[in-house]
Amino acid sequence: MAKATESTVISASLAEVWDYYFAPATWAAWVDGFGGVDASEGYPEAGGTLRWHSSPAGRGEVMERVVEHEPRRLHRVEFSDPESTWTMATSFEIAAQAVEGGGAGATRVTQEMSYKPRRSGPLGPLTDILFVRSQVQRSLARSLERLRREVEEAAP
């Protein structure tokens, strides 16, 4: 499986970032390629599932299953779309106890994505290195940057 990792620091408390991350009404504003939720059962708890669809130019229908959920620390999901299978781990940690002026602090959010195409020919590894990995990396970066902006605008 190939991997991509991105991280950002958000000027908001861990609680604020965690709550925003799991608010379905906010996902379209920051999750790259997100179209809408189709079904959810027990999400975001371990064993929960989520079925969602992408924006028109995206990956189609995505099925997620939560494999690990440690409140305010870690959320790990396995998911699949028509082209690939994926694992994404999102970790949350306090990045600073307080910011200048007595603010609420800062939170580091890191996402690590592992992925494997459903079909891969003899040029699969080369295609991954030249095209897929950079697209996954940019998608993670876009999502985390949007998350940072959204949370910081919403934070008191």
Number of C-alpha atoms within 10 A of each C-alpha: 11 14 15 18 17 20 17 16 18 24 24 27 23 22 15 20 25 21 11 18 16 12 9 11 11 14 19 15 16 19 19 19 19 20 19 16 17 12 12 15 12 12 16 21 16 16 15 17 20 19 17 17 19 19 14 10 8 12 16 16 17 19 19 23 23 21 18 17 19 12 12 16 14 17 20 22 23 19 19 20 18 12 11 14 17 18 20 21 18 18 18 22 17 19 19 15 12 15 13 7 6 8 13 19 17 21 24 20 24 19 21 17 23 17 20 17 18 11 8 11 8 7 8 14 14 10 13 17 11 11 11 17 18 13 13 19 16 16 17 22 18 16 20 23 18 16 23 22 15 17 22 16 11 12 13 9
